[in-house]
Amino acid sequence: MSLYCWLALVALVPMTLSTEPGVKVRITAKGLEYGRQVGMAALQEKLKAIRIPDFSGKQRVSRIGKVRYSLTNLIIKSVGLPTSSVNLVAGTGVKMSITGAFISVRGNWRVKYLFIRDSGSFDLDVRDLSISATIAIGRDATGHPMVSGANCAANVGSARVKFHGGASWLYNLFSKYINRALRKAMEKQICPLVTKAISDMNPRLQTLNVLAKVDKHAEIEYSMVSPPTISTSAIDLNLKGEFYNIGNHKEPPFSPKAISLPPQVNKMVYISLSAFTANSAGFVYNRAGILSEDITDDMVNYLPSDSTPKQVSCCVFQIARRFPGLMMKLVVKTAKDPIASFEPNSMTVNATGTVTAYAIQPNGALTSLFVLNLETSVSARVFLTGMRLGGAVTLNNFFDKIYEFCFIVQLAKGYPLPALKNMNLLNTQLQILKDNILIGTDVHFTG
């Protein structure tokens, strides 16, 4: 990879190292509300799938004696969750509350009283069902976010049974006991189901691309470097976002600076990408020895005169006089890791390198002619394409036409942002701030 291709690359990438994050993701109250809508829809489907086990019992009825009953084939017909809310609990996670819920159940009943047996079917309407639970948010051993349910409570306000078949005097005999038994059975089933619905979110959280391949040389790590920071207004996820050589994770000799997010709340999610990652990319590609470019004579001739440094133009002229008819070759290499910096509305990459000129002899041998020390400054424009961050570069000096051909190939691909499976960005805004790029976006999940 040439020096100039890398300069394009660093215009695109997210960032981090150590326990300070290089990437910070903030989920706002608006994002939490979207999560509530998605979560309630999923929970409603799970409640429909409740399988209440058959149960039986006996009850002593005043002036009657002992009555035995059994309830079988209980099936959920419908579920409604009309009122729900989620609120952040600082330092813990999210508290979910559901009120005014209702569930309709159908089943069969059988009763035995003395020598009398009777049976039929029934419909049960559960009303004023309330559910509350805390969703604790943390991270697992692999750096993925994870959730778990705690402090769940469910209460059935009322249950009304409508019997079908059998003798009416038997309904009055045991209906209130059946109501109570069914309410208790429902309450026992709901919290385990809610806890399972919460834990069922973890497979989706496991799809976070904690290690995203960039190319054959590099990958970006997005694992969580610390537990999430949870306030009463937002959830902050601290991600590593550091570039590594594939199969050889070595830390660079610098660390990320602390990231502070501006108090913006209009979007569901904010992603802050620091300059650290771009610089970790420079470290990685420089270690791989691919920040170089061989420029041949025909490529130099392709350059317009106003883009070629005076030193190079002068030397090309002197080479042509000294070695008439010979082709020439320039080898461009970095002298040290390129450095990216962010200022409001501006991203710049500074690189120090050398240009070694050779004359190519008829037998293919290279004759070293001179070495130039160069400092190159690149201004970059960044943009989003789907779930990837892309960029376009304006060379402030030195070989912009050669660079143009190189970066078109590199930048067209873009580089992956931290994301979950089936996550799409909507209404995205991108800002370059002091020391970081800020992406504000709404999200939508498919599937």
MOCORJO-V985399 format. One record per helix or strand of 2 or more residues. SS is the DSSP state (h for helix, s for strand). FROM is the first residue (numbers start at 1). LEN is the number of residues. If there is no record, write none. Layout:
ss & from & len
SS & FROM & LEN
SS & FROM & LEN
//
This chain:
ss & from & len
h & 3 & 7
s & 23 & 6
h & 29 & 20
s & 55 & 7
s & 65 & 16
s & 83 & 7
s & 93 & 21
s & 116 & 24
s & 145 & 20
h & 168 & 32
h & 202 & 4
s & 211 & 3
s & 218 & 4
s & 229 & 2
s & 234 & 6
s & 242 & 4
s & 269 & 6
h & 275 & 13
s & 292 & 5
h & 297 & 6
h & 305 & 3
h & 310 & 13
s & 327 & 8
s & 339 & 5
s & 346 & 15
s & 366 & 20
s & 388 & 8
h & 400 & 14
s & 415 & 2
s & 423 & 11
s & 436 & 10
//
